[in-house]
Amino acid sequence: MKMVTAIIQPFMLTKLTRAFEEIDDFPGMTVTDVRGFGREKAHTEESGQHSRMEDLVDFTAKVRVEVAAQDALVESIVQTIAEVAHTGNRGDGKVFVWPIEAALRVRTGETAESAL
């Protein structure tokens, strides 16, 4: 089992969801709104509203998509993300894959791959 985490541009989420629906036995996904910055760095602005100088960091809005999947599906999931999220512009995102040590479906008590 592996966890695939993708950080993508928010406007790509619907397109990615539809592409995932085309993958046989796709296990589902979790989506979180996130903010951050990568190589392009955070934008800093000076605030004139206070007597002292303050820095306001303008993080870029992104979406984190997480998919816990059986090993056999990981390549297909990663490839789908790479194809769908690609615009060729800065900020297209990143994909990370790492092993899952254990899984438990709380409702049924199923464990390991049965829990996915």
NORNORUR-V83286 format. One record per run of one state. SS is the DSSP state (~ for helix, > for strand, _ for the rest). FROM is the first residue (numbers start at 0). TO is the last residue. If there is no record, write none. Layout:
SS | FROM | TO
SS | FROM | TO
//
This chain:
_ | 0 | 0
> | 1 | 7
_ | 8 | 8
~ | 9 | 20
_ | 21 | 28
> | 29 | 35
_ | 36 | 41
> | 42 | 46
_ | 47 | 52
> | 53 | 57
_ | 58 | 58
> | 59 | 68
_ | 69 | 69
~ | 70 | 84
_ | 85 | 91
> | 92 | 98
_ | 99 | 102
> | 103 | 103
_ | 104 | 109
> | 110 | 110
~ | 111 | 114
_ | 115 | 115
//
